[in-house]
Amino acid sequence: MAIIESPPFIILKNATATYYNMTHNYKNINITEFDGFYKDILLYLQDKMGFSPIIMLAKPSTQYNELVEGVSKNLFDTVMITIVINAKRKTMVDFGTPIIPHSIRIIIRKPRSVQLDPLFFLKPFSLDVWLFILATIPCTGALIWYFEPKEKRKSVTIIHTINFIIHTVLDKDHSFTASTASGKFLTLGLANMIIGEKPILSCKYKSISL
């Protein structure tokens, strides 16, 4: 994060020593080298969020537009300064809510545009697991149909048993019900593997991002 000397918000304890031999526009300094309102906020954030900031001090001659561009170009993550918001700056960065009205703000990089993934709902399982499920459902449906009594098979097709499995997994009612112990065992076993996320499925959960 970048700062620029701006009393009473940022007060260098020894400005002469800090700026000595400063050949570039920015110089890394320690948080103990300055005082002010910004330091109090930074210490509060450190205590609440548990991070160690890398503080870059800008030369007094640095223009505020340069600091804004530095955030937009990833030179630093944020900068806290007293600044006027204009149309050009708003197109480059985001401005935090004023800590003191019309005075001090935190400038942050604009977030990347959000792209919605149409296959978002498939994220919980890997491709291999989805293929395994798609292959298992019709096979299980065929086995359930095979284990049904011959009399019942005359009025029930494999499509009925597949729909029965899908409705069971989704916890929905269905007109067909497995009547044999084997059919019920196969249905409950498949539902348990899918819903219970058993290790046999090699389920690979992934983080979801927008």
Buried (B, 14 or more C-beta within 10 A) or exposed (E): BBBBBBEEBBBBEEBEEBBEEEEEBBBEBEBEBBBBBBBEBBEEEEEEEEEEBEBBBBBEEBEBEBBBBBBBEEBBBBBBBBBEEEEEBEEBBBBEEEBEEEEBBBBBBEEEEEEEEEEEEEEBBBEEBEEBBEEBBBEBBEBBBEBBEEEEBEEBEBEBBBBBBEBBBEEEEBEBEBEBEEBBEBBEEBBEBBEEBEEEBEBEEEEEEE
